[in-house]
Each structure stands twice: as structure tokens, then as C-alpha cells.
């Protein structure tokens, strides 16, 4: 579907010198949908929104048909954030404790306090090979954006800058969300890197820019002013889950004959809820009997 049919989309550019590649996206609707499905508190909404947006950016680095998983695990009350993103712009995710809410810290939502200062970020890349690639680093600041930048720079050896913003209205609803990712490619232009870092440091709060209607194109123009760049693509992005009734049936079958029989005898029915999207799948007795009959 054309990008114009979506409010949420991503733009990818590359500098004509080949020294930088950058992505920027607006994710307001998809973050709003994820938070609605999980009934998140304001603090949890900010945490999930940043992680979902980060997933969109990380997924856009992949080749067609690949996917990436992000798992933030900390010692804070929210416990964990899991996100899965496809190369086609589809993203899904959830937080461990969606009701957790903390007082503001220096006038801002305390995402780092909710996730916890100590913990790990694990990135799993499914490149459609025999085994997925796993990379793990300690949480750098627990602010999500800085953790992703640290992972890309430290683990994948690609100097990166990441900015993520989620603006919540006075009623706790998601008013704006989006982000950017910039990577320096060899041969590195140190002077241009310094210029970009200065501009990122001088950037107004990203969430406020997004609230004022800053588009991905305008954000990239602001950051790369004076650096000739070409636009490679514009891509629609959306909150979308890969779960289905058929997949849930396979999960029930994987329980095995003994456990499925016990479920049938004790409850007579089953309801399975997808962790990522909260979609509920109900199975009547006749459906469970059919699945049981399919077992060898």
C-alpha cells in the first residue's frame, strides 16, 4: 500500500559521499495501537513506544524477509520489553508489567527507572539462515535509544546515533511518536561526524518536534543540512502481529496428547492470548477433540 495511505512511515537516505546512512520515522499510530492493546500506564507507554519505534528502525536495516527481535531486561518494576520487527515495516511488542507507573523524574517520564539501571539488551537477527544471530550488551542508560546506539556501536562495530521520542497528552494517550537512526560508514568522515553530533546535541526535544508535525523528511533535512544526500526509499510502518488461529492450533498440538487430553477433561475448552497483541483465541470442546485426533 502506498506510503500516503498511512500516517506512519519511514524514510531512508544515504549521503552522496557514502559516509552516512540514516533513517527517520513517525510512529504515532502504531505506538498508539500497541499501547491501547496492552492498556499501558503513561510510563509503560513511553517505554513501549520507544522500543517499538526502535524496532521499526532496526527492522529497516534488514533485507527482505528478515526480522529482528529486541529484548530489554532490567531490574526495575517493568521487568522487560520485547519487540519483534519485520523488514517490511511491521512491528509488535509488549512490556512485562504494563500497569507500572512512576513519578516524573526531572519533569520527564522515568523510563530508565521503570526498566531498571542494571540489565541487558539482547538483539536477535533472523537472517533466514540455519541459526539466528544473537548479540547481548549491558544496558547503557535504560533510556532505550542510547541502549540501541550502544549495541550497534559496541557489538556490531558501526558508530551509530539513535533518537526516540514519545509525547503523551495530559490524559496519558499517545499524541506523537517517532525517531531516527544515523550510522557512520567507512571511510569515516570525522569532520562530518562531529558536525552531526553537534546538531543532534542541539536538537530540540524530539517528542516536541514530532508533536509540532516534524516529518521524517524535515528531521533528516535538519540533521543533514549542507551534507548532500539521496533518498533511497519511503516505507509504510504499522503495528501488526504475526499470530493467527492456525499458529495457535500448532501451539496446542505441541503440548502433546497427555496435556491436551487433560485440558479437554478438566476444562472442556481453551482460550489462548497472544502476548504481543493481546488477541484472544477461543477453542470449543469440538475443536480440541479435532486437534487431539490429529495427533499421531
Phi, psi and omega in degrees: 000139182301149179303325183297341179278354179242148171277333181262130178201168182234145177238136178241134178229165173219141179289148182294339176282346183079008184276341183221148164232147185213150177226146174218148183211155168248132188227026186303310184292318182290323176293318178301317181293317178297317180291324177296316182296325184261000177051054185280149172289169178304314180296316180294327178297317179296318180294311181294319181298317178296316182294319178297317179294319175299322177297319177302314182293317180293321179296328181289349177277350186272167173274164182306132177089355180266164178216160179228142176242136178241127178233110176262121179236122181227176181265014178270175187293338179282342174071302185202160172225128177241134180223139172235133182229138177264160178293342183272004178100359177276137181218148176214161180179171178204164175249152183297317182230088187292344182272352183295129177222138182238156175298155178299146177241116185054038177079006183235157177296133188270072179294317181298320178293325180290318180285324181106141184285337181249132179163196187222151169247123176246127178248125179244121179252118175266099185264016180062037174250188183300314182231140176291155178269133179241134175227135183229135173226159174289149176300132183277311179221350183067018177265006178077299182298312181293328179293318178294318179297319179296317179300311182297321182285317185276311187277320182259000175058036176238105180307123189221152172231134182231135174232131181227137180220138174226122180252125180254140176286175181296338178269005178087359180279157181282117181263331180197148178203151179171187181182180177215158176218126180237134178231137177268128182249151178288147354286135187282135178263097187298322181295318179292324177298315179298320180296317180295319180297322177296318180292321178296319180295328181273356184295133173300163178311126186301320181298325179287323176299316180295321180296326180280001177096016178298123180272164175304321179298314181294323179296316179292322176298320179298317184284325186253023178304128180085356177248108183301130182222158175240140176277126181268323181193160167234132188225133175289145177229153184198154171285118182210134182255147181267005180289158177200165179298322180296320179293321179294324176301318180294327177295316179297318178298324181293345177297333180096163185298316185296311183290323179292323176295317179298319179297318180294319183285323185273325184244330178076355179199175180210148173227125182243131180249128178291128180296326187281325185235355179067016175290136182256136178240117182256136180236120177283171181305314182299324180290321177294321178296323178294318178296321179296323180291337180281345179288144179292000000 
